[in-house]
């Protein structure tokens, strides 16, 4: 706030300001334009009277600031108070978290903890149509055999010659897949199969739920100058089916 100087700021040489004058001798009021006191006749010093008093008032004010000692005390301990407040907040948060943790622990006492379930081992499988064994002599014709495996298990099919009672071709048909063998030579054949999951190529068998069966009857393949034979077999039962299967043992299947 600007400090006012009564002599320089208010009592300047402004002629428009009306100044009230008093006699220096008797202190009586003197008319504004009079040069002598009307009571005692003493001369009046005009410049002096203008410098002594004025019709304007100047009021000096001060701000209510803290005293120097109080200010120093605040500066000295302010960091301490800030740290104290932070510590208190941390303690409150930690206590709240601990309470929540105890609440959860109490609620979880009667909850069954899920046990770890070991994932199943990798299921081994061959590509659809993979030839496991074959005899090329019997695969120089024009006959075809289609296997429709609409089941949820893989299958290994053996086409067995009734003449030699041996498989001329052993091939893999994946679940929900179809595969066709071509080039089958003329002759009479049986169809034997095994189904399951996780094919072990070393032991040549399924390790999970294997089954073995043989289609009833035999399947003739004849080729003429104008036509050749095509057989289609489904590995799942149907309402309009026309052929049965017989269960065989593992050794019977392996002996072909």
C-alpha positions, 0 to 999 in steps of 0.5 A: 500500500502506498504511503501518503505524504500529506505535504506533497500529495494533498497540499500541492500547489493546486489553487482549486483547493480551499484551505482552512487557516488558524492563527498561529498566535491565538489559534482562532479561525481566520477567513480563507483569504485573510492575511491578518487574524481578526481577533489579535491582528497577527499576520498569517503565513499562507504557505505555512497554513497550507502545510499544517492542515487540510480538508482531506483525510489520509488513512494509513492501514496495515495488513494483519500479517503474522509477527516475525517470530510466528512466521519463523516458527511456521517456516521452521516446522511446516515440513514436519507437519507435512510429513506428519500428515503423510504418515497419518494418511499412509497408516489409515490406508494400511489399516483399511486394506488390512481390514478388507483383507481380513474380511475377505479371508473370513468370507473365504473360509467356507469356499472350496479352493479349486484344485489344480487339474493337470491338462491332458497329454498331447493327443497323437494323431496322423494326417488324414489318409496317411498310409501306414502299410501297403502292398503295391502289387494289389494297388495297380487297379482302378477300384476305389474305397471311400471311408466316411468317419463321422465319429469323434474318434480316429480310425485305422482301416485295413483292406484285407485280401481274402486270398492271402488273408493279409492287408494290402493297405492300412491307412489312417482316417481322422475323426470327422473326415473322409478319405478315398483309396484309389488304384485297388486291384480286382479281387475280394476283400474284407475291411477291418478297423480299429478306432480310438484316440492317441495313436502310438506309431511305434506299437501301431495302436490307439492308447485311449479307448481302442476298439476293433471290429470287422464289417460283415461280408466281403467286398468285390472289386471288378473292372471292365472295359467300361466301368470299375467298382467303388465302395463307400463305408460309414463308420457310424450307425444310421437308420438306413444302414445295411451292413453290420459289424463284428467285434474282433480282438486286438490280436486278430486285427494285428495279425492281418 
